[in-house]
Structure formats: C-alpha cells, structure tokens
C-alpha cells in the first residue's frame, strides 16, 4: 500500500485547493474540505479503540453506529444546504434523496445483504475437529480458503473456515499472524477469480464484464497465493518453536478428527451465488423471458429468505458450536452505513476529475485503485476507476489496445486487469478495505486472540504485501 498521504494527494489533485467549490464546465464540484466527515470516521475507527477512555465505549456496536450516523448526518446536511445539486438532482432535499439512493439503496443495501446472507448461512456449517496446529496444517487451511473464496465469496469462505482454524490453533499462544494471513489470503486475494468472489468484481460483472473474464487473473492470483503461503510457512515455523512445551504437548495430544455438520447450508450458499449472478434487476433471467423486478430488491429478498431458511433449519447446537452471533456483521453494518454516506463527497470529486489525474498506464491504475481501495472500500473505488479507464483513449502510451466491450463502452483489457487486481489485492491493506476483514478481526477477538490495532495491522500489510505488490507491478504491468 502506498503511504496515506498518497490518498490525500490524489484527492487534493482531484478536488482542487481551498474550501471553495470548484467549477468545471457546467458542473460544480464539492470542496475537498467536506471530505472531513469521511476522514473523521476513518480516524475514529483507527484511534478510538486505542484510547483508554474510549476503548470500552467503542466495543459496543451501538456506539459505533452513533458515531457513523452522526458523521453521515453532517455529510447529508452539507448536501442539503450547498448551493448546487448532486448529479442530476436539484439542490436541497432532492440532492439529499439522491445521495441516500446512491449510498444506501444502490450500494449499502446490496452490500450488507450479501455479506449478511453469506455470514449467516456459513455460520450454520460447523467444521469440527482439532488437528495438531503444525505450520503445514495451517497452510492447507489457508490454501483451501484461497480456493473457496472465488467460489463462495470472500465472506463465505472466511466465515466457513475462520472458526475451525482458530479451534485448531486454540492450544497455541502465537496465533495473531495466522489471522492476519487469513485476512490477506481468504478475505481478499483469494476472491480474484470469479465475480462472486469479491464485490468489486461483481460490480464489474454488472457493468458488462463477462462472468468468466476474471479467470484471466489466475497468474497474478497464483503468484500472490503461493508467495504468501511460503512466507507464512516460514513465519509460522519460527512461531511454532516459540510455543511453550506444555502447549505443544497439549496440541499434539488433543486430536479430534474433522467432521462436518450443517451440510445442507452448502445448497443455500449455492442459492445465494445463483441469486447474485442471475437475478440482475432490470435484466432477463437467463433461459426465460422473465425480467427481474428493478425496484423491489428482489435479489436481496431471495438472499434474506435463504438466510432465514438457514436460521430456521440449522440445529441450534451447530450454531452454538460455532459460537455464532451477529456481533461481527453488526459491526460491519454500523460502520459501513456511515462510510458509504460520508464517502460520497470524495467519490463525487474523483468521478468528475478522475480523467485529469494523469493516469494512463496499467501500473498507475493498479496503485491508484489499490491505494484508495484501502481506505474508501474497494467496491465503489473500483467503479470510479472503471469509469475513468473507460473514458480514456485505448492508447496506453505504447500501442493501441483493443478494448473489452462493456455496458458503458470499451475499456482497455490491461487497465481492467490493473483495476481489478488493485481493488481486490489492496483491499487487504486495512481493516476497512473489504467487508470481511472486520468480521474476521471481530471473530478472532471474540475467541480471545489479541489482534493488532488499525495502524498495527497496516504495519503487517506494508511490510508483507507492499513488496509483493511491487513485484506484481514489475512482473505483470510493465
């Protein structure tokens, strides 16, 4: 991940200077100053858990929601009283309504319903057992998660495997690095191969990118997964040697064969995948003449129904064995409702000024998309740079590239690869880069694992991921 000031530099370049609104032709852009609620929310997520006076207060999701909604209200008041409209809406209440439509109805609701459904259904699958927590055993789990992430989504794979992985490592004391690598591999990078794997790729699919096009990312996916597994194996080998003898003995002697309960939930997971892939609002259901209703959240209703079936049909003992609760998904919902609303100002600036940022080459899009994905959430950031790349000439400065036809025009294949990789890979850079990151962190902490702070986690990502991203740039984007 590039330094934090790179994000600010991109926004400053896009938004202009000072507090005055910026006029660009017929459009008026918001001042960069009004990005402060978004920045304040990020700082609250990063700082409040570290302060002695606010640490326990911040643990409650209702307080997270209070902070998020308060800052969201400031952003909405700005849109209410500023002297110009939001996109096609008139100034005033019409702009507030359109902001809420974009942030809540178009983005937050599909986002949180998908995460909630995958979280709830995968929480009804209990993989029991306690194998010796050898480094190779942990590597196998991480590889399995990286493979599953593209099939059942990063959220589904993370929720399915994080609890059994923590159970296997329950006799060990040095486990934090295992959860961090789990976030890297399972909650993010593993979901690169299919649109269902990660929300940014799904948004690309909705914009006309072919469903199987993302399989073109297999080389970069394999490179990152294999190198990270190698780094993890060496790290965990050293950590295993630091375990107390009594803990190692307990780990070696406490062996419970693996068993799987709640298998029918896999069918419900398939149902969610099919709903997301096939029930596209306003489009015809494949193989029929039926058009999916556009304004009734039909796709989301199907997902909620499948989650409700899982809650109804899964034996209580299975969820109790998983220590299942809604705290983790509640934390994501509480924070991301504020993030989606407050980030409308910086997103509005980037959408209008993106083509003027001087981005033309794949490596530039990779780092720009990735840097902002680390802090703006990778799904909307993907959309901004997808549209930016589509507006550019297909000439990358070296030769003209035949573009991929999408619903919004043609886009350079090389730029689309860079945007896809940047948004998915670098969503692992922070806890807020991708929805499952926070859920994994919350589940690990609930299980007694001491997880790094917001900035502490970034030390891991800067030290481990950034050198690998530089290698990806050198190998695949020159």
N, C-alpha and C positions, 0 to 999 in steps of 0.2 A: 504494500500500500504506500502510495506517495504520502508525504507529510500532510498534516492537517491544513497547513497554510496553502497547499496546492488547491484544496477545495475552495478556500476563501478567494484565492487568486482567480480561479475560473469564474466565480460568481461576481467578483468585482469587475472583471473584464466584461462579463455579460451584462451586468447591471449598471455600469457607469459609476460616477463618483458623486459623493454628497448625498443629501437627503431629498433632493428634488426629484420629481418624476422625470423619466427620460422619454422624449418624443422620438419615435422612429417612423417617419412617414405618417400614415393615418393612425397608427397605433401609439398608445401611451403605455409605457412600462412602469411598474411599481418601483419605488426606490428600494435599493438594497437594504436600507435601514429597516424596512418592515419584514426582513427575514429574521429579526431578533427573536420572535417567539419560538421559531423553529430551533434556532441556536440555543436558546434558553432551555428548551425541553431536552435537547441532547446533553447539555451541561448538567441538568437535573438528574438524568439517568446515570451520568458518569460520576457526579460528585456527591449527591445526597446519601448514597449507601456508604460513603467513606467517612462522613462526619459523625462524630459521637452523638451529637444532639439530634440528628435526623435519621440515624441508622435504623433504629427500631420502628420509627414512624413510617419510614419508606417501605418497610416489609409488607405493609397492608396494601392490597390492590386498590382499595377504595381511595387511599391517599394518592397513589399513582394516577388514578382516574381523575381525582380532583385537580392535580397539577396539570395533567394533559388537557382537560376540558377548559381550565382557566386560560391557558395559553392559546388554545384553539379559539376561545371567545374573543381574545384580543385580535387575532387574525380576522375573524368574522366582522368585528366592529370596524376594522380598517377597511374591509371591502364594503361595508355599509355606508361609510362616510366619505370615502375617497371620491374625487370628482369625476371619475370615468369608470366605464363598465368593465366587466370581466368577460373576455372573449366576445361573444355575440350579445351578451346581456346588457341592458341599460344599467346606469349607475344606481346604487341604492339596494333595495330589497331584492330586485331581480338578480343582481350580481351575487348577493349572499346565497340566494337559492341555487344559482348555477355552480357556485363554489361547493356547496354542500352536495349537489348532484355529482360533480366530478369526484370529490374527495370521499364521500360516504357511499352513495348508491353505486357509482361506477367502479370504485376502487376498493374501499374498505369492506363493504358487504360481501362481494365475491371472494375477496382475500381471506377474511376471517371465517366465512362459512366453509371454504375449502379446508383451511387449517383445522377448524373445529371438527369437521367430519372425519378427516384422516386421524386426528388426535384421539377422538372418541372411539372410533372403530378399532384402531390399532391398540388402544388401551384395553380392548376386550380379548386380545390374543396374549396368552401367557406362555412364554418360553421358559420353562422351569429347568433348573439344574445348577450344579455348581462344579465346574471343572477346575482343575489347577490353573491358576491365573498366570501361566507362562507367557512370555512375550509372543511366542508363536501363536498361542491360543487367541490372544488379543488381536494380533494381526489378521487372523482368519475372520474374526468378527468384524473388524474394520473393512476388510475387503468385501465381505458379504453385504455390509451396509452400503458400500460404494456401488455395488452392482444393483442392489434393490432400489436405490434412490431414484434411478431413472425410470423404474417400472411402477413403483407405488408412490413416488414423490419423496422429496427430502423429508417432509414432515412424517409421512407414513413410515418410512424406513427408520427415522430417528426414534419415533415413539415405540416402534416394534422392538428395537434392539438395545436401546439405552438401559432399560431396567435389567435385562439379563446380563448385560456387560458389567453393570455395577454390582450385580449379585456375584458374578464370578470373581470380581476383584474385591469383594467385601472383606476378605481376610487381610488384604494388603493395606498399607498406610499411604504409599506414594501412588496416588491414582489421578491426581489433577491433570497431569499431562495426557493421560489416556482420554479424558473427557474433551480436552482441547483438540486433540487429533480427531476425535469422533465428530466434533463440530466441523473441523476442516473437511473431512472426507465424506461423512454421511449426510450432514445437514446442509452441505453446499456443493462441493466439487463433484461428488458422485452423481448429482442430478443433471448432468450436462447432455445426456444422450437422447432424451425424448422431451417433448413439450410438457408432459405431465410431471417431469422431474423437478422443475423449478418455475415459479411464477413468471419470471421474465420471458422464458422460452415459450410459455403458454400464451403470453400476450403477443409474442411474435407469430405464433400459430394463428391466433385470431385475426392478425393483420395480413394473413395470406402466405406465410412461410409454410411450405409443405411439412406434413407431420413428421416424416422420416428425414427431413433435411438435416436435423441436428445430429444424426449419426455421422455427419462429416466431421464432427468434433472429436472423433474417437482417438486420434493420435495424441492430441493435447490432453484429453481425459486420461488416457493410459499413462502418459508421461508423468502427470501430476500425481496420480494414484500410486504408481509404483515407487516414485521417488519418496513420497511422503510415508509410505509403508516401510521403506528401507530406513529412513530417518527415525521413524517411530520405533522400529525393532531395536536399533542400536540404543536409543534413549531408554526404552523400557528394559533392555538387558542390563544397563547400568543401574537403573532404579530398582530392579529386582534384587540386585546384590546388596542394596542398602536396607532391605527389609529385615526386621528382627527375626532371629532364628525361630522363635516360638510362632510368629505369624506365618512363616514359610511352612513349618510343620503342620500348622492348623490348615493352611491352604492345601497342602498335599494330601491330608488325611480326610478332609471334609469334601467328599466327592458324591455328587448326586447326578445320575445320568440325565441327559437332556430329554425333556418331554414337552409336548405342545398341546395346549388347551385353547378352546375357542376357535377351532379351525374354520368354522362357518363364516367367521368375520372376514376371511380372505375373499369370500364371494362378495361381501358387502364392499370391500376395498375395490374389487374389480368394478362393482356397480358405480362407485364414485368416479373411478377413472373413465368409464364409458360415459357417464353423465357430463363430465368436464369436457371430454373430447368430442362428443356428438351433439349435445344439447346446446348448440350455439344460438343465442337469442337472435331472432330475425332470419335465421337460415333454415333450409330444409333438412329434416332428419334424413341421413343417408339411406337410400333404398326405399324411401317413401315420398309422398307429395306433401306431407305434413310440415308446416312451418312452425318452428319453436316459438312460443309467445315471447314478445320482446320486452314487455313492461311488467311482468309479474314475477320475476325472479324464479322462473320455472326450474331452471337448472339448480339453483340454490335450494329450492323446496325439495327436490329429489335427494340432494345430498343430506339435508337435515332429516328427511324421512329415513334414509339408510342409517344415519347415526342413531336415530330414535329406535330403530329395529335392533341395532346392536345393544343399546342400553336395556331394551326390554328382554331380549332373548339370551344375552350372556349371563351365565350364573354369577351371582354376587361374589362367590368365592374366587372367581377368576380375577375380577377387578380388585378385590381385596388383596390377592396375592401380588398384583401389580402395584399396590398402594396407589390406585388410580384416584385422582381428584381433578377438579377443574381449576386449581390454583395457577398452574403454568399457562394454560390457554387464556385464563382470565387476565394474567399479567400482560400477555401479548395484546389482547383486545384493549385493555386500559391504556396502554402506551401508544399503540399504533393508531387509534382513533385520533389522538392528538397529532401524531406525526403526519398522517395523511392530510389533515386540515392545515396545519401550520406550514407544511412544505409547499403549499400552493403558490406562495409568493416566489421562492427561488425557482420552482419549476416553471412558473409563468415567464420569468426572466430568461431562463435557459431556452425555452421553446422559441422565444422571439429572437434571441441573439445568438443561438447556437451556431448557425452557419458562419457567424463572424468571429468565432473563437480561433480560427486558423487551423482547424483540424481537417486533415486531408488523407493522412496515411493510416494504415491499419494499427500500427503501434500507438499512434496518438489516440485513436478511438479506444483502444484497449485500456490505456491508462486513465484517460478522462472518464470513460464509463465506469471503470473499476473504482477509481478514487471516489467519485460521487456515490456510487452504489454502496460504498462502505458506510455512508452517513445519511443518505437520502432514501434508503431502502432500494433494493436493486430492481424491483418491478417497474415503478414509474420512471426511474432513471434510464432503463432500457428503452422505454417508449420514446423519451426525449431524444436520445442519440439515434434511435432507429429512424425517427422522422428527420433528424438533422442529416444523417447519411443519405437518406432518400432525396434530399433537396440538393445535394452536391452533384457535381459532374462525376461521371464514372471514371474520369481520368484521375488516377492516384498520384500523378506526377511522374510516373514511369511509363505507363502504357494504358490504353483504354481497355477496360474490363467489361465483358458482357454481364449485365446485371441480372439479378433474380427478380422476376415479376411478382409483385405482391399486391394486396388490395389497395395500397396507397401509391403505387408506382413501381419503379425499378430501383433496386438497391445493389450496390457492389457486393459480390459474394465475399471478398476479402474483408470489407468493412463489417459485414454482418457477422462473420466469424469473430472478428475482434470485439464487437459489441456484445455478442453472446457470451464469449469467454470472460470478458471483463466484468459483466454483471453477475455471472454465476460464480466464477472463481473468487472475485474480490468481495462478494457478499460475506465471505468468511473472515474478513478483516476486523470486523467489530461485532459486538453482540446484536446491534440493530441492523446489520447489513441484510439479514434474511430472517424471516419469521421463526423458523425452528431453533435458531441459535439461542434465543431467550428461553424457550421451553426446555431445551436440553440443560442449560445452566440451572434453571429453576428445579428441575427434577433431580439433578446431581446434588444441589444444595439441600433439598428436602431429604436426600438419602445420607446426608452427613458429610458430603465432600466439600472441602473448602475451595471454592472457585475464585479465580483472580477477579479483581475489580475491572471496571470498564477499560481503564488505561493499562492495567496489568495484563489483561487479555491481549491488548494491542501490542504489547512487548513480544508476546508469543508470535503474533501474526507478522510483525515487522521482521523479527529475527528468523522465522522459518519460511513464511510464504513469499515475502518480497524477493529474496534471492531466487526463488523458483520462478516467480513471475518474470524476473529479468531474463532468466534462461528461456522461458516460453517466448518472450519477445524476440530474443536473439535467434532462436531455432525456427520459429514459425511465422514471424511477422516482419522479417527484413525486406 
